[in-house]
Amino acid sequence: MFKVVYYIERDCTCQMDGSVKYRSDKIERAPFQIGRNIQEIRRKLNMTLGHLSARSGVSKAMLSQIETDKVNPTVVTLWKIANGLNVDIDVLLKGSDDIEKKFNVSRKDDITTIDAEEGRVHIRVLSPFSMVEDLEMYLLTIDSGGKLVSEPHFPQTEEFLSVIEGTVEVQAGANNTQISTGDFINYHCDVDHAIYNKSDKAAVLHMIVRFNKQG
């Protein structure tokens, strides 16, 4: 079995157990700079430890220990923190001066489309994979008679719907309403919820899902 599963540049490797093996004394000392880098990036982004903990899945206690150089994080933990800060893992190694401003374009032919409900619901995934279960954006087309039924998300998670074209019925828990072209609705989706198109025409909607992992 191969033990090396992930490389960070040319100076260190991640073992199967998540530990880091460094190839030089200079890199061996790098983890102690990583803590300061994480703290500096977090502060530049005006993010609290609690916020980063919720976004990354790493506890506040662990983040505090990493930032104060009390523990040497595994690459798995670094990946989670980088994802929470929405930066590449290399930025944690090099420092916040290497943060690049994003300007990402997704061409229509490159956007993932998922067909559901026997082809009556078409979901275009607009947000990048790195934002899954954080902030997700979709363009929905629900054909006549189609429906999108969902189970509860994390506590306090919300959905934001804008109707671009057509009419749909939205149900969230005990609440139910009809919205049409130009209408907007925001609701908690930590309950059973669904969108129905009971009209004779297709409906097009823009959906944003904002997760709150802290509950």
C-alpha positions as a printed NumPy array, in Angstrom:
array([[  0.   ,   0.   ,   0.   ],
       [  1.253,   3.485,  -0.854],
       [  1.731,   5.714,   2.18 ],
       [  2.041,   9.05 ,   0.411],
       [ -1.359,  10.336,  -0.686],
       [ -0.977,  14.095,  -0.966],
       [  1.832,  16.518,  -1.698],
       [  2.275,  20.087,  -0.509],
       [  4.633,  21.654,  -3.02 ],
       [  7.949,  19.748,  -3.041],
       [  8.976,  19.87 ,   0.584],
       [  6.489,  17.754,   2.498],
       [  4.053,  14.883,   2.126],
       [  0.945,  13.771,   3.949],
       [  0.912,  10.205,   5.291],
       [ -2.143,   7.944,   5.4  ],
       [ -2.675,   8.82 ,   9.071],
       [ -2.861,  12.543,   8.183],
       [  0.533,  13.444,   9.659],
       [  3.04 ,  15.566,   7.76 ],
       [  6.561,  14.478,   6.855],
       [  8.951,  17.332,   5.998],
       [ 12.09 ,  17.066,   3.907],
       [ 14.175,  19.893,   5.324],
       [ 14.798,  21.694,   8.614],
       [ 13.394,  24.872,   7.111],
       [ 10.075,  23.226,   6.284],
       [ 10.087,  21.33 ,   9.599],
       [  9.73 ,  24.71 ,  11.273],
       [  6.974,  25.805,   8.869],
       [  3.994,  24.653,  11.008],
       [  4.841,  27.282,  13.609],
       [  4.449,  29.956,  10.942],
       [  1.203,  28.372,   9.722],
       [ -0.554,  29.272,  12.984],
       [  0.357,  32.93 ,  12.614],
       [ -0.643,  32.839,   8.941],
       [ -4.073,  31.425,   9.778],
       [ -4.632,  34.073,  12.437],
       [ -3.52 ,  36.884,  10.117],
       [ -5.736,  35.706,   7.246],
       [ -8.717,  35.219,   9.55 ],
       [ -8.374,  38.723,  10.955],
       [ -7.96 ,  40.27 ,   7.502],
       [-11.22 ,  38.59 ,   6.545],
       [-12.877,  39.965,   9.719],
       [-13.729,  36.418,  10.763],
       [-14.028,  35.296,  14.377],
       [-12.795,  31.95 ,  15.666],
       [-16.419,  30.915,  16.047],
       [-17.211,  31.786,  12.462],
       [-14.169,  29.939,  11.143],
       [-15.017,  26.956,  13.329],
       [-18.519,  26.788,  11.853],
       [-17.222,  27.084,   8.288],
       [-14.359,  24.625,   8.648],
       [-15.675,  22.03 ,  11.083],
       [-12.574,  22.491,  13.278],
       [-13.354,  23.303,  16.913],
       [-12.638,  26.751,  18.352],
       [-10.321,  25.159,  20.922],
       [ -8.283,  23.43 ,  18.221],
       [ -8.139,  26.594,  16.075],
       [ -6.904,  28.587,  19.064],
       [ -4.186,  26.025,  19.771],
       [ -3.1  ,  26.044,  16.123],
       [ -2.982,  29.847,  15.948],
       [ -0.894,  30.013,  19.129],
       [  1.491,  27.31 ,  17.864],
       [  0.572,  24.829,  20.583],
       [ -0.221,  22.014,  18.152],
       [  1.034,  20.892,  14.753],
       [ -2.047,  20.447,  12.525],
       [ -2.421,  17.551,  10.109],
       [ -2.911,  18.257,   6.428],
       [ -6.524,  17.134,   6.761],
       [ -7.075,  19.843,   9.38 ],
       [ -5.239,  22.406,   7.25 ],
       [ -7.446,  21.531,   4.299],
       [-10.56 ,  22.123,   6.424],
       [ -9.236,  25.472,   7.643],
       [ -8.267,  26.557,   4.126],
       [-11.742,  25.62 ,   2.945],
       [-13.273,  27.609,   5.814],
       [-11.163,  30.643,   4.91 ],
       [-11.905,  30.064,   1.216],
       [ -8.226,  30.096,   0.257],
       [ -5.82 ,  27.554,  -1.225],
       [ -3.903,  25.479,   1.307],
       [ -0.636,  26.931,  -0.047],
       [ -1.728,  30.341,   1.266],
       [ -1.663,  28.966,   4.818],
       [  1.948,  27.919,   4.245],
       [  3.11 ,  31.131,   2.588],
       [  1.048,  33.801,   4.336],
       [ -1.754,  36.237,   3.561],
       [  0.289,  38.306,   1.109],
       [ -0.372,  35.537,  -1.411],
       [ -4.181,  35.825,  -1.249],
       [ -5.504,  36.523,  -4.719],
       [ -8.751,  38.362,  -5.37 ],
       [-11.19 ,  36.041,  -7.082],
       [-12.57 ,  36.668, -10.541],
       [-13.992,  33.33 , -11.628],
       [-16.195,  32.912, -14.682],
       [-18.277,  29.786, -15.355],
       [-19.387,  29.532, -18.97 ],
       [-22.852,  28.098, -19.548],
       [-21.498,  24.976, -21.236],
       [-19.286,  24.25 , -18.212],
       [-22.002,  24.546, -15.553],
       [-23.159,  21.232, -14.091],
       [-26.822,  20.438, -14.729],
       [-28.706,  17.803, -12.743],
       [-32.014,  16.415, -13.991],
       [-34.364,  15.109, -11.296],
       [-37.952,  13.979, -10.809],
       [-38.043,  11.967, -14.035],
       [-36.639,  14.874, -16.023],
       [-39.172,  17.46 , -14.86 ],
       [-36.71 ,  19.387, -12.687],
       [-33.448,  20.776, -14.074],
       [-30.892,  22.074, -11.562],
       [-27.942,  24.165, -12.754],
       [-25.267,  24.304, -10.04 ],
       [-23.852,  27.853, -10.1  ],
       [-21.712,  27.821,  -6.958],
       [-18.292,  26.091,  -6.832],
       [-17.814,  22.757,  -5.076],
       [-15.816,  24.47 ,  -2.316],
       [-19.014,  26.221,  -1.154],
       [-21.037,  23.035,  -0.645],
       [-23.001,  23.189,   2.621],
       [-21.88 ,  26.775,   3.108],
       [-23.495,  29.003,   0.481],
       [-24.997,  27.24 ,  -2.521],
       [-26.542,  28.837,  -5.613],
       [-28.732,  27.219,  -8.232],
       [-30.788,  28.045, -11.299],
       [-33.889,  25.85 , -11.282],
       [-36.219,  25.031, -14.145],
       [-39.31 ,  23.127, -13.031],
       [-41.49 ,  21.838, -15.828],
       [-45.264,  21.762, -15.593],
       [-46.251,  19.188, -12.987],
       [-42.726,  18.992, -11.599],
       [-41.732,  19.268,  -7.959],
       [-38.567,  19.557,  -5.887],
       [-39.039,  17.894,  -2.496],
       [-36.257,  18.194,   0.094],
       [-35.539,  16.879,   3.588],
       [-34.531,  19.247,   6.424],
       [-31.069,  20.841,   6.223],
       [-28.856,  21.923,   9.139],
       [-30.727,  23.895,  11.86 ],
       [-31.357,  27.534,  10.884],
       [-30.399,  26.954,   7.241],
       [-32.297,  29.292,   4.91 ],
       [-33.345,  29.275,   1.267],
       [-33.826,  32.391,  -0.841],
       [-35.957,  32.059,  -3.974],
       [-36.468,  34.56 ,  -6.786],
       [-38.965,  33.721,  -9.524],
       [-37.55 ,  34.651, -12.911],
       [-40.458,  33.224, -14.856],
       [-43.658,  31.334, -14.063],
       [-45.581,  30.424, -10.918],
       [-44.768,  27.898,  -8.185],
       [-46.066,  26.836,  -4.815],
       [-43.592,  26.794,  -1.908],
       [-44.119,  24.718,   1.213],
       [-41.873,  24.818,   4.291],
       [-43.154,  22.957,   7.3  ],
       [-46.657,  24.237,   8.062],
       [-46.227,  27.293,   5.822],
       [-47.425,  27.369,   2.23 ],
       [-47.715,  30.087,  -0.426],
       [-47.739,  30.746,  -4.166],
       [-45.196,  33.013,  -5.828],
       [-44.957,  34.267,  -9.413],
       [-42.641,  36.138, -11.774],
       [-40.751,  38.871,  -9.902],
       [-41.645,  37.55 ,  -6.448],
       [-39.087,  36.688,  -3.771],
       [-39.333,  34.432,  -0.727],
       [-36.993,  33.578,   2.144],
       [-37.687,  30.714,   4.552],
       [-36.002,  28.341,   6.974],
       [-35.432,  24.978,   5.32 ],
       [-34.525,  22.988,   8.445],
       [-37.945,  21.377,   8.028],
       [-39.441,  19.299,   5.229],
       [-39.852,  21.681,   2.294],
       [-40.84 ,  21.546,  -1.352],
       [-41.434,  23.576,  -4.509],
       [-44.317,  22.574,  -6.787],
       [-45.135,  23.746, -10.276],
       [-48.878,  23.157, -10.639],
       [-49.21 ,  25.516, -13.617],
       [-49.264,  24.557, -17.287],
       [-45.941,  26.296, -18.029],
       [-42.338,  25.791, -16.943],
       [-41.036,  27.936, -14.064],
       [-37.516,  29.325, -13.741],
       [-36.137,  30.243, -10.309],
       [-32.884,  31.407,  -8.776],
       [-32.161,  29.71 ,  -5.444],
       [-29.595,  30.488,  -2.756],
       [-29.111,  28.147,   0.205],
       [-27.304,  29.634,   3.202],
       [-26.21 ,  27.076,   5.777],
       [-25.762,  27.718,   9.486],
       [-23.78 ,  24.798,  10.871],
       [-23.808,  26.226,  14.393],
       [-27.571,  25.909,  14.56 ]])
